[in-house]
Amino acid sequence: MSIVLEAVDETVETALAIRLMMPERPVIDATTRDLVSHLRVLMAEELGFDENPAVQALFREGYRVLDLTRRPTEQSPHFHAYQYMRDLGSLTRRFADVYRATRRKDQNDG
């Protein structure tokens, strides 16, 4: 699956935007679904896991956040779902940054 960084960035911006009030729950849930999808695709890429302890720590955090038992459900409080979306957005941004850096390095080495 190909990574469209513009789509990743747009979804992350939606999740992390500063607002006067929380978005409606359907917006939070849709953004969370998109972020989970983007994060899974980014985690499937070769990002230097074997060589870089910081990347290894990032993957551990990714697996922890994606754990189904940690995700909000329909019954979860609105704020819990909102905070999860923001945490997921922040983590997805960090993975996208590593992906960009890895691609630049590959282009420079290539």
Secondary structure, 3 states (H helix, E strand, C coil): CCCCHHHHHHHHHHHHCCCCCCCCHHHHHHHHHHHHHHHHHHHCCCCCCCCCHHHHHHHHHHHHHHCHHHCCCCCCCHHHHHHHHHHHHHHHHHHHHHHHHHHHHHHHHC
